[in-house]
Amino acid sequence: MRTNTNTRRLTLNAILLAMGLVLHQITPPIFTIKPDTTLIMLFTLMVINRDSYKTCLVAGIVAGIFAGMTSAFPGGQIPNVIDKFLTTNIMFLVMTLSYRLPFVRNLGDKVKDLIVTGIMMVIGTFVSGTIFLTAAQIIVGLPGNFTMLFMSVVVPAVAINLVVGVLIYKIVNITVQKAVLNV
């Protein structure tokens, strides 16, 4: 039975990462900002696999490669891989600590996961955007001022990723329950 559960979990992870890739490629900009669906799917996957650092780390590397493949930022391939790798490590710690917060710890599992997902989307998008811009600035240079890019791209992306990310998490969670995947 354990192998069956592992196969289901692996399949779900692969589907989520593939969906992130496809959505990242086809999603139009919202108010001139394109939501980073690979990041949204990565955080969703991390919440679902919160007990497995190894799974989250591998997913972060794969998400970085996928985001690099679909990056519209000139020279954004390597900064995307660096960003997702570092963001996954930082956000795994944030996620672990979030589940231990007093106001979260005593809630039901569904509410707890939803709150942690929101925390992940907000803090994770800030972390990811900062790491990406810093890596891009060092490796290929930025097409503008760091602060200007941060304020005009990362800050609006936080709001978009929060709304879209929580919605996607809820859809994935309902789908997993309905499909009786029980991962």
Contacts in CASP RR format, 6 or more apart in sequence:
PFRMAT RR
TARGET T0000
AUTHOR 0000-0000-0000
METHOD contacts of the structure
MODEL  1
MRTNTNTRRLTLNAILLAMGLVLHQITPPIFTIKPDTTLIMLFTLMVINR
DSYKTCLVAGIVAGIFAGMTSAFPGGQIPNVIDKFLTTNIMFLVMTLSYR
LPFVRNLGDKVKDLIVTGIMMVIGTFVSGTIFLTAAQIIVGLPGNFTMLF
MSVVVPAVAINLVVGVLIYKIVNITVQKAVLNV
5 182 0 8 1.000
5 183 0 8 1.000
8 181 0 8 1.000
8 182 0 8 1.000
8 183 0 8 1.000
9 49 0 8 1.000
9 55 0 8 1.000
9 183 0 8 1.000
12 48 0 8 1.000
12 176 0 8 1.000
12 181 0 8 1.000
12 183 0 8 1.000
13 45 0 8 1.000
13 48 0 8 1.000
13 49 0 8 1.000
13 55 0 8 1.000
13 59 0 8 1.000
16 41 0 8 1.000
16 44 0 8 1.000
16 45 0 8 1.000
16 48 0 8 1.000
16 172 0 8 1.000
17 38 0 8 1.000
17 41 0 8 1.000
17 42 0 8 1.000
17 45 0 8 1.000
17 59 0 8 1.000
17 62 0 8 1.000
17 63 0 8 1.000
17 66 0 8 1.000
19 37 0 8 1.000
19 41 0 8 1.000
20 37 0 8 1.000
20 38 0 8 1.000
20 40 0 8 1.000
20 41 0 8 1.000
20 63 0 8 1.000
20 66 0 8 1.000
21 38 0 8 1.000
21 66 0 8 1.000
21 69 0 8 1.000
21 70 0 8 1.000
23 37 0 8 1.000
23 41 0 8 1.000
24 34 0 8 1.000
24 36 0 8 1.000
24 37 0 8 1.000
24 38 0 8 1.000
24 66 0 8 1.000
24 67 0 8 1.000
24 70 0 8 1.000
25 70 0 8 1.000
27 34 0 8 1.000
27 35 0 8 1.000
27 37 0 8 1.000
28 34 0 8 1.000
30 160 0 8 1.000
31 156 0 8 1.000
31 160 0 8 1.000
33 153 0 8 1.000
33 156 0 8 1.000
33 157 0 8 1.000
33 160 0 8 1.000
34 72 0 8 1.000
35 157 0 8 1.000
35 160 0 8 1.000
35 161 0 8 1.000
35 164 0 8 1.000
36 67 0 8 1.000
36 125 0 8 1.000
36 128 0 8 1.000
36 157 0 8 1.000
36 161 0 8 1.000
37 164 0 8 1.000
37 168 0 8 1.000
38 63 0 8 1.000
38 64 0 8 1.000
38 66 0 8 1.000
38 67 0 8 1.000
38 70 0 8 1.000
38 84 0 8 1.000
39 63 0 8 1.000
39 67 0 8 1.000
39 84 0 8 1.000
39 87 0 8 1.000
39 124 0 8 1.000
39 125 0 8 1.000
39 128 0 8 1.000
39 161 0 8 1.000
40 121 0 8 1.000
40 161 0 8 1.000
40 164 0 8 1.000
40 165 0 8 1.000
40 168 0 8 1.000
41 63 0 8 1.000
41 168 0 8 1.000
42 59 0 8 1.000
42 60 0 8 1.000
42 63 0 8 1.000
42 84 0 8 1.000
42 87 0 8 1.000
42 88 0 8 1.000
43 91 0 8 1.000
43 117 0 8 1.000
43 120 0 8 1.000
43 121 0 8 1.000
43 124 0 8 1.000
43 165 0 8 1.000
43 169 0 8 1.000
44 117 0 8 1.000
44 165 0 8 1.000
44 168 0 8 1.000
44 169 0 8 1.000
44 172 0 8 1.000
45 55 0 8 1.000
45 56 0 8 1.000
45 59 0 8 1.000
46 56 0 8 1.000
46 59 0 8 1.000
46 88 0 8 1.000
46 91 0 8 1.000
46 92 0 8 1.000
46 95 0 8 1.000
46 120 0 8 1.000
47 95 0 8 1.000
47 113 0 8 1.000
47 116 0 8 1.000
47 117 0 8 1.000
47 120 0 8 1.000
47 169 0 8 1.000
48 172 0 8 1.000
48 176 0 8 1.000
48 183 0 8 1.000
49 55 0 8 1.000
49 56 0 8 1.000
49 59 0 8 1.000
50 56 0 8 1.000
50 95 0 8 1.000
50 96 0 8 1.000
50 99 0 8 1.000
53 92 0 8 1.000
56 88 0 8 1.000
56 92 0 8 1.000
57 85 0 8 1.000
57 88 0 8 1.000
57 89 0 8 1.000
57 92 0 8 1.000
59 88 0 8 1.000
60 84 0 8 1.000
60 85 0 8 1.000
60 87 0 8 1.000
60 88 0 8 1.000
61 81 0 8 1.000
61 84 0 8 1.000
61 85 0 8 1.000
61 88 0 8 1.000
63 84 0 8 1.000
63 88 0 8 1.000
64 80 0 8 1.000
64 81 0 8 1.000
64 83 0 8 1.000
64 84 0 8 1.000
64 85 0 8 1.000
65 80 0 8 1.000
65 81 0 8 1.000
67 80 0 8 1.000
67 81 0 8 1.000
67 83 0 8 1.000
67 84 0 8 1.000
68 76 0 8 1.000
68 77 0 8 1.000
68 80 0 8 1.000
68 81 0 8 1.000
69 77 0 8 1.000
71 77 0 8 1.000
71 80 0 8 1.000
73 79 0 8 1.000
73 80 0 8 1.000
73 136 0 8 1.000
74 140 0 8 1.000
74 143 0 8 1.000
75 136 0 8 1.000
75 139 0 8 1.000
75 140 0 8 1.000
76 136 0 8 1.000
76 140 0 8 1.000
78 135 0 8 1.000
78 139 0 8 1.000
78 140 0 8 1.000
79 132 0 8 1.000
79 135 0 8 1.000
79 136 0 8 1.000
79 139 0 8 1.000
79 140 0 8 1.000
80 132 0 8 1.000
82 131 0 8 1.000
82 132 0 8 1.000
82 135 0 8 1.000
83 128 0 8 1.000
83 129 0 8 1.000
83 131 0 8 1.000
83 132 0 8 1.000
83 135 0 8 1.000
84 128 0 8 1.000
86 127 0 8 1.000
86 131 0 8 1.000
87 124 0 8 1.000
87 127 0 8 1.000
87 128 0 8 1.000
87 131 0 8 1.000
90 124 0 8 1.000
90 127 0 8 1.000
91 120 0 8 1.000
91 123 0 8 1.000
91 124 0 8 1.000
91 127 0 8 1.000
94 119 0 8 1.000
94 120 0 8 1.000
94 123 0 8 1.000
94 124 0 8 1.000
95 116 0 8 1.000
95 119 0 8 1.000
95 120 0 8 1.000
98 104 0 8 1.000
98 115 0 8 1.000
98 116 0 8 1.000
98 119 0 8 1.000
98 120 0 8 1.000
99 105 0 8 1.000
99 112 0 8 1.000
99 116 0 8 1.000
104 112 0 8 1.000
104 115 0 8 1.000
104 116 0 8 1.000
105 112 0 8 1.000
107 115 0 8 1.000
110 173 0 8 1.000
113 169 0 8 1.000
113 173 0 8 1.000
114 166 0 8 1.000
114 169 0 8 1.000
114 170 0 8 1.000
117 165 0 8 1.000
117 166 0 8 1.000
117 169 0 8 1.000
118 162 0 8 1.000
118 165 0 8 1.000
118 166 0 8 1.000
121 158 0 8 1.000
121 161 0 8 1.000
121 162 0 8 1.000
121 165 0 8 1.000
121 166 0 8 1.000
122 158 0 8 1.000
122 161 0 8 1.000
122 162 0 8 1.000
125 154 0 8 1.000
125 157 0 8 1.000
125 158 0 8 1.000
125 161 0 8 1.000
125 162 0 8 1.000
126 154 0 8 1.000
126 158 0 8 1.000
129 150 0 8 1.000
129 153 0 8 1.000
129 154 0 8 1.000
129 157 0 8 1.000
130 150 0 8 1.000
130 154 0 8 1.000
133 142 0 8 1.000
133 146 0 8 1.000
133 149 0 8 1.000
133 150 0 8 1.000
133 154 0 8 1.000
134 146 0 8 1.000
136 142 0 8 1.000
137 146 0 8 1.000
142 149 0 8 1.000
143 149 0 8 1.000
176 182 0 8 1.000
176 183 0 8 1.000
END
